[in-house]
Amino acid sequence: MTTIPFGKFKGQPLAAQPTRWILWILATRGLRQNYPTFCRAALELLRARLHRPGAAEAELDINHLDPLW
């Protein structure tokens, strides 16, 4: 089980975090540079979520985006 090595969620399981948080982590260069092993695990989890039909779309609520976007 991969746990988060930094910040507010330190010590919590990576798998318990929402997909949008994982996407944010992977988009943050400094975190990718400082925590490459963690980011590889996050990418693996993201791949698994994206390969489950409808799972990521439902979690991200694609059909009900904020009107400001």
WOJO-V817927 format. One record per backbone hydrogen bond with DSSP energy under -0.5 kcal/mol. NH is the residue of the N-H (numbers start at 0). CO is the residue of the C=O. E is the energy in kcal/mol with one decimal. If there is no record, write none. Layout:
BEGIN
{{NH	CO	E} {NH	CO	E}}
END
This chain:
BEGIN
{{3	11	-2.5} {9	6	-1.8} {10	3	-3.4} {11	8	-2.5} {13	1	-2.9} {15	12	-1.1} {16	13	-2.0} {20	17	-0.7} {21	17	-1.7} {22	18	-2.6} {23	19	-1.8} {24	20	-2.5} {25	21	-2.4} {26	22	-1.2} {27	23	-0.5} {27	24	-1.3} {28	26	-0.8} {31	27	-2.1} {32	28	-2.5} {33	29	-2.4} {34	30	-2.3} {38	34	-2.6} {39	35	-2.1} {40	36	-1.8} {41	37	-2.4} {42	38	-2.4} {43	39	-2.1} {44	40	-2.2} {45	41	-2.5} {46	42	-2.7} {47	43	-2.1} {48	44	-2.3} {49	45	-2.6} {50	46	-1.3} {51	48	-1.1} {52	50	-0.8} {54	51	-1.8} {55	48	-0.6} {55	51	-0.6} {57	53	-2.2} {58	54	-2.3} {59	55	-2.9} {60	56	-0.9} {61	56	-1.6} {63	60	-1.9} {64	61	-0.6} {68	65	-2.2}}
END
